[in-house]
């Protein structure tokens, strides 16, 4: 199993109010320059929140939610400091309750 770290907030806050797009584009650019593999993903309505162990976290986050999920804990710490009003945490996957760590409850449009 892999440990995934995340920042979580409402769609409105992360997508509409914060310059998250800018932050992620800069991070992608930096990774390409360093020839590093991307280790973070933006997931709208993350399915991991449906796991029983995430019930309290889901309840505390306005819906619909958005998460930035990463295997790099320092990047999540950076986002927490940069964005301030987000929840952070981690989970192990794949597991019985979280088979796909990057799954979304939305369909691609």
KAGIDA-V761190 format. One record per residue. N is the residue number from 1. RES is the residue in one letter. PHI is phi in degrees with one decimal (NA if undefined). OMEGA is omega in whole degrees, 0 to 359 (none if undefined). D_FIRST is the distance of its C-alpha to the first C-alpha in whole Angstrom. Layout:
# KAGIDA-V761190
{{N & RES & PHI & OMEGA & D_FIRST} {N & RES & PHI & OMEGA & D_FIRST}}
This chain:
# KAGIDA-V761190
{{1 & X & NA & 180 & 0} {2 & X & -114.9 & 174 & 4} {3 & X & -90.5 & 177 & 7} {4 & X & -110.6 & 179 & 9} {5 & X & -111.2 & 183 & 13} {6 & X & -147.8 & 162 & 16} {7 & X & -113.1 & 186 & 20} {8 & X & -136.9 & 176 & 21} {9 & X & -158.9 & 178 & 25} {10 & X & -69.8 & 177 & 27} {11 & X & -55.7 & 182 & 28} {12 & X & -56.9 & 182 & 32} {13 & X & -67.1 & 185 & 31} {14 & X & -71.9 & 186 & 28} {15 & X & -92.4 & 186 & 30} {16 & X & -98.2 & 186 & 33} {17 & X & -97.6 & 183 & 34} {18 & X & -102.1 & 178 & 32} {19 & X & -82.1 & 183 & 32} {20 & X & -60.2 & 180 & 28} {21 & X & -55.5 & 178 & 29} {22 & X & -59.9 & 182 & 31} {23 & X & -61.9 & 181 & 28} {24 & X & -69.0 & 177 & 26} {25 & X & -61.7 & 179 & 28} {26 & X & -63.7 & 180 & 29} {27 & X & -66.1 & 177 & 25} {28 & X & -61.4 & 179 & 25} {29 & X & -58.0 & 180 & 28} {30 & X & -60.3 & 180 & 27} {31 & X & -62.4 & 179 & 24} {32 & X & -63.1 & 178 & 27} {33 & X & -62.6 & 181 & 29} {34 & X & -87.9 & 182 & 27} {35 & X & 55.9 & 178 & 25} {36 & X & -99.7 & 176 & 22} {37 & X & -77.0 & 179 & 19} {38 & X & -63.6 & 181 & 19} {39 & X & -125.7 & 177 & 15} {40 & X & -144.7 & 184 & 17} {41 & X & -144.1 & 174 & 18} {42 & X & -94.8 & 183 & 20} {43 & X & -126.2 & 176 & 20} {44 & X & -83.5 & 183 & 23} {45 & X & 46.3 & 184 & 22} {46 & X & -61.7 & 181 & 18} {47 & X & -69.6 & 181 & 17} {48 & X & -60.3 & 178 & 15} {49 & X & -68.9 & 179 & 18} {50 & X & -81.8 & 179 & 19} {51 & X & -66.6 & 182 & 16} {52 & X & -53.9 & 181 & 18} {53 & X & -71.1 & 179 & 17} {54 & X & -103.2 & 185 & 18} {55 & X & -56.9 & 181 & 21} {56 & X & -67.4 & 179 & 23} {57 & X & -65.6 & 178 & 21} {58 & X & -60.9 & 181 & 22} {59 & X & -63.3 & 183 & 26} {60 & X & -85.3 & 182 & 26} {61 & X & -107.0 & 176 & 26} {62 & X & -57.9 & 182 & 29} {63 & X & -103.3 & 355 & 28} {64 & X & -70.9 & 183 & 27} {65 & X & -99.9 & 174 & 24} {66 & X & -134.7 & 178 & 23} {67 & X & -130.1 & 165 & 20} {68 & X & -104.5 & 184 & 19} {69 & X & -112.0 & 181 & 15} {70 & X & -148.6 & 171 & 14} {71 & X & -92.4 & 183 & 11} {72 & X & -109.9 & 186 & 15} {73 & X & -60.8 & 180 & 16} {74 & X & -66.6 & 177 & 19} {75 & X & -66.3 & 178 & 20} {76 & X & -65.5 & 176 & 19} {77 & X & -61.5 & 176 & 21} {78 & X & -57.9 & 180 & 24} {79 & X & -62.7 & 179 & 24} {80 & X & -60.0 & 180 & 24} {81 & X & -68.8 & 182 & 27} {82 & X & -72.2 & 187 & 29} {83 & X & -98.6 & 178 & 28} {84 & X & 64.0 & 190 & 29} {85 & X & -88.4 & 179 & 29} {86 & X & -131.4 & 172 & 25} {87 & X & -94.8 & 176 & 23} {88 & X & -128.4 & 177 & 19} {89 & X & -179.5 & 179 & 16} {90 & X & -151.8 & 176 & 13} {91 & X & -153.1 & 178 & 10} {92 & X & -102.3 & 178 & 6} {93 & X & -156.1 & 358 & 5} {94 & X & -73.4 & 178 & 6} {95 & X & -142.9 & 179 & 8} {96 & X & -63.3 & 183 & 11} {97 & X & -93.7 & 178 & 13} {98 & X & -132.1 & 183 & 11} {99 & X & -70.3 & 181 & 10} {100 & X & -128.7 & 185 & 11} {101 & X & -64.1 & 184 & 11} {102 & X & -106.7 & 181 & 14} {103 & X & -67.9 & 178 & 16} {104 & X & -122.3 & 176 & 19} {105 & X & -85.7 & 178 & 22} {106 & X & -98.1 & 175 & 25} {107 & X & -100.9 & 180 & 26} {108 & X & -63.4 & 179 & 27} {109 & X & -117.3 & none & 30}}
